[in-house]
């Protein structure tokens, strides 16, 4: 008898995860909240459950996995943990995806490979060097922004991302010293090539960070989000904050709805986060506008420490 591996376990259940399309925009968005107390092997089963519940149809699809890689400091929790990315990779393979790339364009380091190696991606993700695409230097094309919020009329975006059948954002649950919180939408800064926009994406900062986030969101291919909230970051994030144990993964197709859920878990009012105000189009920020599945927000919510300027963002009883 052949041994049971993580991949065969996923394959046995992939049929239930490949039978329907994402919900239509006319429906209330659904966001899953699953407890994930550690970065152990149980993450693979938890992510499999996320894929199964979302009924992701990835057979024959081209998939981009977009983690959050910024800097590395072994004393804290800056980047998406490699075990979460590995679990998403295996789930995508088991769901039938035929072309999977892990792609990122770190804003602080010009050599993306160094950040990935320091963060443990080489050692924790088998075959990482063959899977990784450095979006800072990848081929790109210019795309016009319809009704831009920022001062930009167009954006240069990687052709690999624009051509993907599904883009999976895998950010870290963190506070942010400029916009309050960095979640699945802010993670999309990392698809914009530094070779065009500078380090740390200075052109987007000058055009307005919140506004640029909302503009990028308009240009994304079909997407899904899985937020690494096992250990997040509070205080002076996204780099100099303190690790914060939250013990959750948050997932869904609708980025504003996922981020609004993350904000509430962090005890933040999503309506106070400007890029969420700009990106939300179907009332996703309102109480009761999202169908929560899995755990309730109340059962996993934990207040994240904030810089004093963001205390008005605090969600009040």
ChimeraX commands (.cxc) that place a marker at each C-alpha (Angstrom):
marker #1 position 0.00,0.00,0.00 radius 0.5
marker #1 position 1.29,3.43,-0.93 radius 0.5
marker #1 position 1.74,5.85,1.98 radius 0.5
marker #1 position -0.82,8.61,2.36 radius 0.5
marker #1 position 0.77,12.00,1.67 radius 0.5
marker #1 position -0.60,15.51,2.02 radius 0.5
marker #1 position -1.08,15.64,-1.73 radius 0.5
marker #1 position -3.11,12.41,-1.91 radius 0.5
marker #1 position -5.19,13.62,1.03 radius 0.5
marker #1 position -5.96,16.81,-0.88 radius 0.5
marker #1 position -6.65,14.95,-4.11 radius 0.5
marker #1 position -9.22,12.75,-2.41 radius 0.5
marker #1 position -11.30,15.77,-1.53 radius 0.5
marker #1 position -10.53,18.05,-4.47 radius 0.5
marker #1 position -13.69,17.06,-6.32 radius 0.5
marker #1 position -15.81,18.98,-3.85 radius 0.5
marker #1 position -13.60,22.04,-4.39 radius 0.5
marker #1 position -13.92,22.17,-8.16 radius 0.5
marker #1 position -17.59,22.29,-8.99 radius 0.5
marker #1 position -18.72,25.91,-9.05 radius 0.5
marker #1 position -17.69,29.49,-9.71 radius 0.5
marker #1 position -17.25,32.35,-7.20 radius 0.5
marker #1 position -20.49,33.90,-5.94 radius 0.5
marker #1 position -22.02,36.63,-8.07 radius 0.5
marker #1 position -21.66,40.25,-7.00 radius 0.5
marker #1 position -25.44,40.40,-6.45 radius 0.5
marker #1 position -25.11,38.01,-3.49 radius 0.5
marker #1 position -23.83,38.87,-0.05 radius 0.5
marker #1 position -20.10,38.09,0.10 radius 0.5
marker #1 position -19.07,35.10,2.18 radius 0.5
marker #1 position -15.99,35.15,4.39 radius 0.5
marker #1 position -14.63,32.09,6.18 radius 0.5
marker #1 position -12.99,32.28,9.58 radius 0.5
marker #1 position -11.12,29.17,10.70 radius 0.5
marker #1 position -9.07,28.68,13.84 radius 0.5
marker #1 position -5.39,27.97,13.18 radius 0.5
marker #1 position -3.46,27.99,16.45 radius 0.5
marker #1 position -0.02,27.20,15.00 radius 0.5
marker #1 position 2.05,26.74,11.86 radius 0.5
marker #1 position 2.00,22.96,12.23 radius 0.5
marker #1 position 0.96,20.24,9.80 radius 0.5
marker #1 position -2.71,20.80,10.63 radius 0.5
marker #1 position -2.56,23.90,8.42 radius 0.5
marker #1 position -2.74,21.68,5.34 radius 0.5
marker #1 position -6.09,20.27,6.43 radius 0.5
marker #1 position -7.39,23.73,7.41 radius 0.5
marker #1 position -6.54,25.19,4.00 radius 0.5
marker #1 position -8.08,22.14,2.28 radius 0.5
marker #1 position -11.30,22.92,4.14 radius 0.5
marker #1 position -11.14,26.52,2.91 radius 0.5
marker #1 position -10.79,25.38,-0.72 radius 0.5
marker #1 position -13.58,22.83,-0.34 radius 0.5
marker #1 position -16.02,25.30,1.21 radius 0.5
marker #1 position -15.24,27.94,-1.44 radius 0.5
marker #1 position -15.71,25.34,-4.22 radius 0.5
marker #1 position -12.72,26.65,-6.14 radius 0.5
marker #1 position -12.61,25.21,-9.66 radius 0.5
marker #1 position -8.92,25.17,-10.56 radius 0.5
marker #1 position -8.79,22.33,-13.07 radius 0.5
marker #1 position -6.41,23.34,-15.84 radius 0.5
marker #1 position -6.06,26.87,-14.40 radius 0.5
marker #1 position -3.11,29.22,-14.14 radius 0.5
marker #1 position -2.81,30.36,-10.53 radius 0.5
marker #1 position -0.65,33.05,-8.91 radius 0.5
marker #1 position 0.01,32.83,-5.16 radius 0.5
marker #1 position 0.85,36.28,-3.80 radius 0.5
marker #1 position 2.28,36.23,-0.26 radius 0.5
marker #1 position 3.48,39.29,1.64 radius 0.5
marker #1 position 7.29,39.48,1.65 radius 0.5
marker #1 position 8.74,42.75,2.87 radius 0.5
marker #1 position 11.76,42.45,5.15 radius 0.5
marker #1 position 13.07,39.81,7.51 radius 0.5
marker #1 position 13.76,40.06,11.21 radius 0.5
marker #1 position 13.86,36.76,13.17 radius 0.5
marker #1 position 12.57,38.52,16.28 radius 0.5
marker #1 position 9.20,39.43,14.78 radius 0.5
marker #1 position 6.51,38.37,12.29 radius 0.5
marker #1 position 6.68,40.51,9.15 radius 0.5
marker #1 position 6.08,38.11,6.27 radius 0.5
marker #1 position 3.43,35.56,5.35 radius 0.5
marker #1 position 4.62,32.35,6.98 radius 0.5
marker #1 position 6.00,29.84,4.43 radius 0.5
marker #1 position 3.88,27.02,5.88 radius 0.5
marker #1 position 0.71,28.91,4.95 radius 0.5
marker #1 position 1.98,29.41,1.40 radius 0.5
marker #1 position 3.00,25.74,1.19 radius 0.5
marker #1 position -0.46,24.66,2.34 radius 0.5
marker #1 position -2.14,26.89,-0.29 radius 0.5
marker #1 position 0.23,25.54,-2.96 radius 0.5
marker #1 position -0.67,21.94,-2.16 radius 0.5
marker #1 position -4.39,22.72,-2.06 radius 0.5
marker #1 position -4.19,24.43,-5.47 radius 0.5
marker #1 position -2.35,21.45,-6.93 radius 0.5
marker #1 position -4.87,19.00,-5.51 radius 0.5
marker #1 position -7.71,21.12,-6.90 radius 0.5
marker #1 position -6.34,20.64,-10.41 radius 0.5
marker #1 position -4.31,23.79,-11.12 radius 0.5
marker #1 position -1.74,23.03,-13.82 radius 0.5
marker #1 position 0.39,26.18,-13.68 radius 0.5
marker #1 position 1.11,27.64,-10.23 radius 0.5
marker #1 position 3.54,30.46,-9.51 radius 0.5
marker #1 position 4.51,32.09,-6.22 radius 0.5
marker #1 position 5.04,35.74,-7.09 radius 0.5
marker #1 position 6.03,38.86,-5.21 radius 0.5
marker #1 position 7.65,42.29,-5.68 radius 0.5
marker #1 position 8.98,43.35,-2.26 radius 0.5
marker #1 position 8.96,47.09,-1.80 radius 0.5
marker #1 position 11.99,47.42,0.49 radius 0.5
marker #1 position 14.51,44.99,-0.98 radius 0.5
marker #1 position 15.62,45.04,-4.60 radius 0.5
marker #1 position 16.65,41.37,-4.53 radius 0.5
marker #1 position 13.44,39.47,-3.83 radius 0.5
marker #1 position 15.22,36.12,-3.57 radius 0.5
marker #1 position 17.14,37.29,-0.48 radius 0.5
marker #1 position 13.92,38.17,1.37 radius 0.5
marker #1 position 12.34,34.83,0.43 radius 0.5
marker #1 position 15.39,32.89,1.57 radius 0.5
marker #1 position 15.63,34.75,4.88 radius 0.5
marker #1 position 11.90,34.19,5.50 radius 0.5
marker #1 position 12.32,30.40,5.14 radius 0.5
marker #1 position 10.64,29.91,1.76 radius 0.5
marker #1 position 13.58,28.00,0.28 radius 0.5
marker #1 position 13.65,25.48,3.11 radius 0.5
marker #1 position 9.90,25.15,3.79 radius 0.5
marker #1 position 8.45,25.08,0.24 radius 0.5
marker #1 position 9.75,22.21,-1.92 radius 0.5
marker #1 position 10.93,23.37,-5.34 radius 0.5
marker #1 position 10.54,27.03,-4.43 radius 0.5
marker #1 position 13.24,28.25,-6.81 radius 0.5
marker #1 position 11.36,26.80,-9.79 radius 0.5
marker #1 position 8.03,28.23,-8.61 radius 0.5
marker #1 position 9.01,31.80,-7.77 radius 0.5
marker #1 position 8.60,34.85,-10.01 radius 0.5
marker #1 position 10.16,38.17,-9.04 radius 0.5
marker #1 position 7.47,40.65,-10.06 radius 0.5
marker #1 position 9.83,43.59,-9.57 radius 0.5
marker #1 position 11.61,42.66,-12.80 radius 0.5
marker #1 position 9.02,40.52,-14.64 radius 0.5
marker #1 position 7.49,41.41,-18.01 radius 0.5
marker #1 position 4.65,43.92,-17.72 radius 0.5
marker #1 position 2.15,45.89,-19.75 radius 0.5
marker #1 position 0.33,49.15,-19.23 radius 0.5
marker #1 position -3.34,49.03,-18.24 radius 0.5
marker #1 position -5.65,52.05,-18.10 radius 0.5
marker #1 position -7.45,52.67,-14.80 radius 0.5
marker #1 position -11.21,53.27,-15.20 radius 0.5
marker #1 position -12.28,56.31,-13.12 radius 0.5
marker #1 position -9.09,56.40,-11.05 radius 0.5
marker #1 position -9.11,57.47,-7.42 radius 0.5
marker #1 position -5.43,58.41,-7.50 radius 0.5
marker #1 position -3.55,60.83,-9.71 radius 0.5
marker #1 position -2.56,57.96,-11.99 radius 0.5
marker #1 position -4.23,57.27,-15.32 radius 0.5
marker #1 position -2.72,53.83,-15.85 radius 0.5
marker #1 position -0.59,51.19,-14.15 radius 0.5
marker #1 position 2.13,48.89,-15.43 radius 0.5
marker #1 position 1.31,45.40,-14.16 radius 0.5
marker #1 position 3.02,42.02,-14.68 radius 0.5
marker #1 position 1.67,40.03,-17.62 radius 0.5
marker #1 position 1.84,36.87,-15.50 radius 0.5
marker #1 position -0.60,38.36,-12.99 radius 0.5
marker #1 position -2.93,39.84,-15.60 radius 0.5
marker #1 position -3.03,36.50,-17.42 radius 0.5
marker #1 position -3.78,34.40,-14.35 radius 0.5
marker #1 position -7.08,32.55,-14.08 radius 0.5
marker #1 position -6.96,33.09,-10.32 radius 0.5
marker #1 position -4.84,35.36,-8.12 radius 0.5
marker #1 position -4.69,34.20,-4.50 radius 0.5
marker #1 position -3.67,36.94,-2.08 radius 0.5
marker #1 position -2.00,35.50,1.05 radius 0.5
marker #1 position -1.22,38.51,3.25 radius 0.5
marker #1 position -0.26,38.81,6.88 radius 0.5
marker #1 position -2.72,40.21,9.44 radius 0.5
marker #1 position -0.91,43.42,10.41 radius 0.5
marker #1 position -1.32,47.02,11.45 radius 0.5
marker #1 position 0.25,49.66,9.20 radius 0.5
marker #1 position 1.83,52.97,10.16 radius 0.5
marker #1 position 0.38,54.81,7.14 radius 0.5
marker #1 position -3.04,53.30,6.43 radius 0.5
marker #1 position -4.00,51.64,9.72 radius 0.5
marker #1 position -4.01,48.00,8.61 radius 0.5
marker #1 position -2.40,46.01,5.82 radius 0.5
marker #1 position -4.53,43.09,4.62 radius 0.5
marker #1 position -5.45,41.46,1.30 radius 0.5
marker #1 position -6.00,44.73,-0.62 radius 0.5
marker #1 position -2.80,46.40,0.58 radius 0.5
marker #1 position -0.96,43.17,-0.29 radius 0.5
marker #1 position -1.64,43.98,-3.94 radius 0.5
marker #1 position 1.00,46.74,-3.77 radius 0.5
marker #1 position 3.33,43.78,-4.19 radius 0.5
marker #1 position 2.24,43.04,-7.74 radius 0.5
marker #1 position 3.42,46.46,-8.94 radius 0.5
marker #1 position 7.00,46.31,-10.31 radius 0.5
marker #1 position 9.61,48.24,-8.39 radius 0.5
marker #1 position 11.60,48.57,-11.62 radius 0.5
marker #1 position 8.89,51.04,-12.74 radius 0.5
marker #1 position 7.57,52.50,-9.49 radius 0.5
marker #1 position 10.69,52.56,-7.30 radius 0.5
marker #1 position 11.44,51.33,-3.80 radius 0.5
marker #1 position 9.29,51.31,-1.73 radius 0.5
marker #1 position 6.86,51.92,-4.65 radius 0.5
marker #1 position 7.41,55.67,-4.24 radius 0.5
marker #1 position 5.29,56.68,-7.22 radius 0.5
marker #1 position 2.24,55.01,-5.64 radius 0.5
marker #1 position 2.93,56.79,-2.35 radius 0.5
marker #1 position 3.04,60.14,-4.12 radius 0.5
marker #1 position -0.19,59.35,-5.97 radius 0.5
marker #1 position -1.88,58.46,-2.66 radius 0.5
marker #1 position -1.48,55.10,-0.93 radius 0.5
marker #1 position -5.17,54.51,-0.19 radius 0.5
marker #1 position -6.20,55.72,-3.63 radius 0.5
marker #1 position -3.59,53.58,-5.39 radius 0.5
marker #1 position -4.74,50.49,-3.47 radius 0.5
marker #1 position -8.30,51.06,-4.69 radius 0.5
marker #1 position -7.08,51.59,-8.27 radius 0.5
marker #1 position -5.05,48.37,-8.28 radius 0.5
marker #1 position -8.11,46.50,-7.03 radius 0.5
marker #1 position -10.04,47.58,-10.13 radius 0.5
marker #1 position -7.49,45.93,-12.43 radius 0.5
marker #1 position -7.13,42.55,-10.74 radius 0.5
marker #1 position -7.98,39.24,-12.42 radius 0.5
marker #1 position -10.38,36.88,-10.57 radius 0.5
marker #1 position -9.06,36.52,-7.06 radius 0.5
marker #1 position -9.33,34.77,-3.70 radius 0.5
marker #1 position -7.81,35.67,-0.32 radius 0.5
marker #1 position -6.40,33.64,2.56 radius 0.5
marker #1 position -5.10,35.90,5.34 radius 0.5
marker #1 position -2.37,34.56,7.62 radius 0.5
marker #1 position -3.63,35.52,11.05 radius 0.5
marker #1 position -1.96,32.68,12.93 radius 0.5
marker #1 position 0.59,35.18,14.18 radius 0.5
marker #1 position 0.02,38.75,13.04 radius 0.5
marker #1 position 1.67,42.05,13.89 radius 0.5
marker #1 position 0.39,44.93,16.03 radius 0.5
marker #1 position 1.63,48.38,16.87 radius 0.5
marker #1 position 4.11,49.95,14.48 radius 0.5
marker #1 position 3.48,47.62,11.56 radius 0.5
marker #1 position 4.09,46.52,8.88 radius 0.5
marker #1 position 7.78,46.02,9.78 radius 0.5
marker #1 position 8.63,47.33,13.25 radius 0.5
marker #1 position 5.60,46.08,15.16 radius 0.5
marker #1 position 5.21,43.32,17.72 radius 0.5
marker #1 position 4.06,39.74,16.98 radius 0.5
marker #1 position 0.40,39.20,17.87 radius 0.5
marker #1 position -1.07,35.73,18.22 radius 0.5
marker #1 position -4.54,35.67,16.67 radius 0.5
marker #1 position -4.77,31.98,15.70 radius 0.5
marker #1 position -6.96,32.36,12.60 radius 0.5
marker #1 position -7.09,32.14,8.83 radius 0.5
marker #1 position -9.61,34.41,7.08 radius 0.5
marker #1 position -10.65,33.65,3.50 radius 0.5
marker #1 position -13.04,34.68,0.73 radius 0.5
marker #1 position -13.46,35.90,-2.85 radius 0.5
marker #1 position -14.37,39.50,-1.98 radius 0.5
marker #1 position -11.29,41.47,-0.88 radius 0.5
marker #1 position -13.11,44.38,0.80 radius 0.5
marker #1 position -15.34,41.91,2.68 radius 0.5
marker #1 position -12.35,39.81,3.76 radius 0.5
marker #1 position -10.49,42.91,4.92 radius 0.5
marker #1 position -13.55,44.27,6.74 radius 0.5
marker #1 position -13.78,40.95,8.59 radius 0.5
marker #1 position -10.07,41.08,9.43 radius 0.5
marker #1 position -10.46,44.62,10.72 radius 0.5
marker #1 position -13.27,43.59,13.06 radius 0.5
marker #1 position -11.18,40.67,14.34 radius 0.5
marker #1 position -8.44,43.23,15.13 radius 0.5
marker #1 position -11.05,45.49,16.84 radius 0.5
marker #1 position -10.78,48.07,14.05 radius 0.5
marker #1 position -13.71,49.85,12.43 radius 0.5
marker #1 position -13.42,48.99,8.70 radius 0.5
marker #1 position -15.31,52.15,7.76 radius 0.5
marker #1 position -12.37,54.18,9.12 radius 0.5
marker #1 position -9.85,52.56,6.75 radius 0.5
marker #1 position -9.86,54.82,3.69 radius 0.5
marker #1 position -8.82,52.28,1.05 radius 0.5
marker #1 position -11.69,50.07,2.19 radius 0.5
marker #1 position -14.08,52.98,1.82 radius 0.5
marker #1 position -12.83,53.50,-1.74 radius 0.5
marker #1 position -12.77,49.84,-2.80 radius 0.5
marker #1 position -16.09,48.75,-1.28 radius 0.5
marker #1 position -18.89,48.92,-3.87 radius 0.5
marker #1 position -21.65,46.73,-2.45 radius 0.5
marker #1 position -21.89,47.84,1.17 radius 0.5
marker #1 position -19.34,45.26,2.31 radius 0.5
marker #1 position -18.26,47.39,5.26 radius 0.5
marker #1 position -21.67,47.51,6.91 radius 0.5
marker #1 position -22.55,45.36,9.90 radius 0.5
marker #1 position -24.43,42.27,8.71 radius 0.5
marker #1 position -23.51,42.77,5.04 radius 0.5
marker #1 position -21.18,39.76,5.05 radius 0.5
marker #1 position -22.10,36.11,5.50 radius 0.5
marker #1 position -19.58,34.82,8.04 radius 0.5
marker #1 position -18.93,31.07,8.02 radius 0.5
marker #1 position -16.84,28.90,10.31 radius 0.5
marker #1 position -16.03,30.73,13.52 radius 0.5
marker #1 position -17.82,33.90,14.57 radius 0.5
marker #1 position -15.89,37.16,14.75 radius 0.5
marker #1 position -16.65,37.39,18.46 radius 0.5
marker #1 position -15.07,33.99,19.15 radius 0.5
marker #1 position -11.70,34.95,17.62 radius 0.5
marker #1 position -11.57,38.74,17.99 radius 0.5
marker #1 position -8.55,40.14,19.80 radius 0.5
marker #1 position -7.60,43.84,20.01 radius 0.5
marker #1 position -4.44,44.77,18.11 radius 0.5
marker #1 position -2.33,47.56,19.60 radius 0.5
marker #1 position -2.34,50.71,17.46 radius 0.5
marker #1 position -0.13,53.73,17.06 radius 0.5
marker #1 position -1.75,56.70,18.86 radius 0.5
marker #1 position -2.80,58.38,15.59 radius 0.5
marker #1 position -4.96,55.36,14.74 radius 0.5
marker #1 position -6.80,55.06,18.05 radius 0.5
marker #1 position -9.87,56.73,16.44 radius 0.5
marker #1 position -10.00,53.62,14.18 radius 0.5
marker #1 position -10.75,51.48,17.25 radius 0.5
marker #1 position -14.02,49.56,17.00 radius 0.5
marker #1 position -16.16,50.62,19.95 radius 0.5
marker #1 position -18.82,48.47,21.63 radius 0.5
marker link #1:1,2 radius 0.2
marker link #1:2,3 radius 0.2
marker link #1:3,4 radius 0.2
marker link #1:4,5 radius 0.2
marker link #1:5,6 radius 0.2
marker link #1:6,7 radius 0.2
marker link #1:7,8 radius 0.2
marker link #1:8,9 radius 0.2
marker link #1:9,10 radius 0.2
marker link #1:10,11 radius 0.2
marker link #1:11,12 radius 0.2
marker link #1:12,13 radius 0.2
marker link #1:13,14 radius 0.2
marker link #1:14,15 radius 0.2
marker link #1:15,16 radius 0.2
marker link #1:16,17 radius 0.2
marker link #1:17,18 radius 0.2
marker link #1:18,19 radius 0.2
marker link #1:19,20 radius 0.2
marker link #1:20,21 radius 0.2
marker link #1:21,22 radius 0.2
marker link #1:22,23 radius 0.2
marker link #1:23,24 radius 0.2
marker link #1:24,25 radius 0.2
marker link #1:25,26 radius 0.2
marker link #1:26,27 radius 0.2
marker link #1:27,28 radius 0.2
marker link #1:28,29 radius 0.2
marker link #1:29,30 radius 0.2
marker link #1:30,31 radius 0.2
marker link #1:31,32 radius 0.2
marker link #1:32,33 radius 0.2
marker link #1:33,34 radius 0.2
marker link #1:34,35 radius 0.2
marker link #1:35,36 radius 0.2
marker link #1:36,37 radius 0.2
marker link #1:37,38 radius 0.2
marker link #1:38,39 radius 0.2
marker link #1:39,40 radius 0.2
marker link #1:40,41 radius 0.2
marker link #1:41,42 radius 0.2
marker link #1:42,43 radius 0.2
marker link #1:43,44 radius 0.2
marker link #1:44,45 radius 0.2
marker link #1:45,46 radius 0.2
marker link #1:46,47 radius 0.2
marker link #1:47,48 radius 0.2
marker link #1:48,49 radius 0.2
marker link #1:49,50 radius 0.2
marker link #1:50,51 radius 0.2
marker link #1:51,52 radius 0.2
marker link #1:52,53 radius 0.2
marker link #1:53,54 radius 0.2
marker link #1:54,55 radius 0.2
marker link #1:55,56 radius 0.2
marker link #1:56,57 radius 0.2
marker link #1:57,58 radius 0.2
marker link #1:58,59 radius 0.2
marker link #1:59,60 radius 0.2
marker link #1:60,61 radius 0.2
marker link #1:61,62 radius 0.2
marker link #1:62,63 radius 0.2
marker link #1:63,64 radius 0.2
marker link #1:64,65 radius 0.2
marker link #1:65,66 radius 0.2
marker link #1:66,67 radius 0.2
marker link #1:67,68 radius 0.2
marker link #1:68,69 radius 0.2
marker link #1:69,70 radius 0.2
marker link #1:70,71 radius 0.2
marker link #1:71,72 radius 0.2
marker link #1:72,73 radius 0.2
marker link #1:73,74 radius 0.2
marker link #1:74,75 radius 0.2
marker link #1:75,76 radius 0.2
marker link #1:76,77 radius 0.2
marker link #1:77,78 radius 0.2
marker link #1:78,79 radius 0.2
marker link #1:79,80 radius 0.2
marker link #1:80,81 radius 0.2
marker link #1:81,82 radius 0.2
marker link #1:82,83 radius 0.2
marker link #1:83,84 radius 0.2
marker link #1:84,85 radius 0.2
marker link #1:85,86 radius 0.2
marker link #1:86,87 radius 0.2
marker link #1:87,88 radius 0.2
marker link #1:88,89 radius 0.2
marker link #1:89,90 radius 0.2
marker link #1:90,91 radius 0.2
marker link #1:91,92 radius 0.2
marker link #1:92,93 radius 0.2
marker link #1:93,94 radius 0.2
marker link #1:94,95 radius 0.2
marker link #1:95,96 radius 0.2
marker link #1:96,97 radius 0.2
marker link #1:97,98 radius 0.2
marker link #1:98,99 radius 0.2
marker link #1:99,100 radius 0.2
marker link #1:100,101 radius 0.2
marker link #1:101,102 radius 0.2
marker link #1:102,103 radius 0.2
marker link #1:103,104 radius 0.2
marker link #1:104,105 radius 0.2
marker link #1:105,106 radius 0.2
marker link #1:106,107 radius 0.2
marker link #1:107,108 radius 0.2
marker link #1:108,109 radius 0.2
marker link #1:109,110 radius 0.2
marker link #1:110,111 radius 0.2
marker link #1:111,112 radius 0.2
marker link #1:112,113 radius 0.2
marker link #1:113,114 radius 0.2
marker link #1:114,115 radius 0.2
marker link #1:115,116 radius 0.2
marker link #1:116,117 radius 0.2
marker link #1:117,118 radius 0.2
marker link #1:118,119 radius 0.2
marker link #1:119,120 radius 0.2
marker link #1:120,121 radius 0.2
marker link #1:121,122 radius 0.2
marker link #1:122,123 radius 0.2
marker link #1:123,124 radius 0.2
marker link #1:124,125 radius 0.2
marker link #1:125,126 radius 0.2
marker link #1:126,127 radius 0.2
marker link #1:127,128 radius 0.2
marker link #1:128,129 radius 0.2
marker link #1:129,130 radius 0.2
marker link #1:130,131 radius 0.2
marker link #1:131,132 radius 0.2
marker link #1:132,133 radius 0.2
marker link #1:133,134 radius 0.2
marker link #1:134,135 radius 0.2
marker link #1:135,136 radius 0.2
marker link #1:136,137 radius 0.2
marker link #1:137,138 radius 0.2
marker link #1:138,139 radius 0.2
marker link #1:139,140 radius 0.2
marker link #1:140,141 radius 0.2
marker link #1:141,142 radius 0.2
marker link #1:142,143 radius 0.2
marker link #1:143,144 radius 0.2
marker link #1:144,145 radius 0.2
marker link #1:145,146 radius 0.2
marker link #1:146,147 radius 0.2
marker link #1:147,148 radius 0.2
marker link #1:148,149 radius 0.2
marker link #1:149,150 radius 0.2
marker link #1:150,151 radius 0.2
marker link #1:151,152 radius 0.2
marker link #1:152,153 radius 0.2
marker link #1:153,154 radius 0.2
marker link #1:154,155 radius 0.2
marker link #1:155,156 radius 0.2
marker link #1:156,157 radius 0.2
marker link #1:157,158 radius 0.2
marker link #1:158,159 radius 0.2
marker link #1:159,160 radius 0.2
marker link #1:160,161 radius 0.2
marker link #1:161,162 radius 0.2
marker link #1:162,163 radius 0.2
marker link #1:163,164 radius 0.2
marker link #1:164,165 radius 0.2
marker link #1:165,166 radius 0.2
marker link #1:166,167 radius 0.2
marker link #1:167,168 radius 0.2
marker link #1:168,169 radius 0.2
marker link #1:169,170 radius 0.2
marker link #1:170,171 radius 0.2
marker link #1:171,172 radius 0.2
marker link #1:172,173 radius 0.2
marker link #1:173,174 radius 0.2
marker link #1:174,175 radius 0.2
marker link #1:175,176 radius 0.2
marker link #1:176,177 radius 0.2
marker link #1:177,178 radius 0.2
marker link #1:178,179 radius 0.2
marker link #1:179,180 radius 0.2
marker link #1:180,181 radius 0.2
marker link #1:181,182 radius 0.2
marker link #1:182,183 radius 0.2
marker link #1:183,184 radius 0.2
marker link #1:184,185 radius 0.2
marker link #1:185,186 radius 0.2
marker link #1:186,187 radius 0.2
marker link #1:187,188 radius 0.2
marker link #1:188,189 radius 0.2
marker link #1:189,190 radius 0.2
marker link #1:190,191 radius 0.2
marker link #1:191,192 radius 0.2
marker link #1:192,193 radius 0.2
marker link #1:193,194 radius 0.2
marker link #1:194,195 radius 0.2
marker link #1:195,196 radius 0.2
marker link #1:196,197 radius 0.2
marker link #1:197,198 radius 0.2
marker link #1:198,199 radius 0.2
marker link #1:199,200 radius 0.2
marker link #1:200,201 radius 0.2
marker link #1:201,202 radius 0.2
marker link #1:202,203 radius 0.2
marker link #1:203,204 radius 0.2
marker link #1:204,205 radius 0.2
marker link #1:205,206 radius 0.2
marker link #1:206,207 radius 0.2
marker link #1:207,208 radius 0.2
marker link #1:208,209 radius 0.2
marker link #1:209,210 radius 0.2
marker link #1:210,211 radius 0.2
marker link #1:211,212 radius 0.2
marker link #1:212,213 radius 0.2
marker link #1:213,214 radius 0.2
marker link #1:214,215 radius 0.2
marker link #1:215,216 radius 0.2
marker link #1:216,217 radius 0.2
marker link #1:217,218 radius 0.2
marker link #1:218,219 radius 0.2
marker link #1:219,220 radius 0.2
marker link #1:220,221 radius 0.2
marker link #1:221,222 radius 0.2
marker link #1:222,223 radius 0.2
marker link #1:223,224 radius 0.2
marker link #1:224,225 radius 0.2
marker link #1:225,226 radius 0.2
marker link #1:226,227 radius 0.2
marker link #1:227,228 radius 0.2
marker link #1:228,229 radius 0.2
marker link #1:229,230 radius 0.2
marker link #1:230,231 radius 0.2
marker link #1:231,232 radius 0.2
marker link #1:232,233 radius 0.2
marker link #1:233,234 radius 0.2
marker link #1:234,235 radius 0.2
marker link #1:235,236 radius 0.2
marker link #1:236,237 radius 0.2
marker link #1:237,238 radius 0.2
marker link #1:238,239 radius 0.2
marker link #1:239,240 radius 0.2
marker link #1:240,241 radius 0.2
marker link #1:241,242 radius 0.2
marker link #1:242,243 radius 0.2
marker link #1:243,244 radius 0.2
marker link #1:244,245 radius 0.2
marker link #1:245,246 radius 0.2
marker link #1:246,247 radius 0.2
marker link #1:247,248 radius 0.2
marker link #1:248,249 radius 0.2
marker link #1:249,250 radius 0.2
marker link #1:250,251 radius 0.2
marker link #1:251,252 radius 0.2
marker link #1:252,253 radius 0.2
marker link #1:253,254 radius 0.2
marker link #1:254,255 radius 0.2
marker link #1:255,256 radius 0.2
marker link #1:256,257 radius 0.2
marker link #1:257,258 radius 0.2
marker link #1:258,259 radius 0.2
marker link #1:259,260 radius 0.2
marker link #1:260,261 radius 0.2
marker link #1:261,262 radius 0.2
marker link #1:262,263 radius 0.2
marker link #1:263,264 radius 0.2
marker link #1:264,265 radius 0.2
marker link #1:265,266 radius 0.2
marker link #1:266,267 radius 0.2
marker link #1:267,268 radius 0.2
marker link #1:268,269 radius 0.2
marker link #1:269,270 radius 0.2
marker link #1:270,271 radius 0.2
marker link #1:271,272 radius 0.2
marker link #1:272,273 radius 0.2
marker link #1:273,274 radius 0.2
marker link #1:274,275 radius 0.2
marker link #1:275,276 radius 0.2
marker link #1:276,277 radius 0.2
marker link #1:277,278 radius 0.2
marker link #1:278,279 radius 0.2
marker link #1:279,280 radius 0.2
marker link #1:280,281 radius 0.2
marker link #1:281,282 radius 0.2
marker link #1:282,283 radius 0.2
marker link #1:283,284 radius 0.2
marker link #1:284,285 radius 0.2
marker link #1:285,286 radius 0.2
marker link #1:286,287 radius 0.2
marker link #1:287,288 radius 0.2
marker link #1:288,289 radius 0.2
marker link #1:289,290 radius 0.2
marker link #1:290,291 radius 0.2
marker link #1:291,292 radius 0.2
marker link #1:292,293 radius 0.2
marker link #1:293,294 radius 0.2
marker link #1:294,295 radius 0.2
marker link #1:295,296 radius 0.2
marker link #1:296,297 radius 0.2
marker link #1:297,298 radius 0.2
marker link #1:298,299 radius 0.2
marker link #1:299,300 radius 0.2
marker link #1:300,301 radius 0.2
marker link #1:301,302 radius 0.2
marker link #1:302,303 radius 0.2
marker link #1:303,304 radius 0.2
marker link #1:304,305 radius 0.2
marker link #1:305,306 radius 0.2
marker link #1:306,307 radius 0.2
marker link #1:307,308 radius 0.2
marker link #1:308,309 radius 0.2
marker link #1:309,310 radius 0.2
marker link #1:310,311 radius 0.2
marker link #1:311,312 radius 0.2
marker link #1:312,313 radius 0.2
marker link #1:313,314 radius 0.2
marker link #1:314,315 radius 0.2
marker link #1:315,316 radius 0.2
marker link #1:316,317 radius 0.2
view
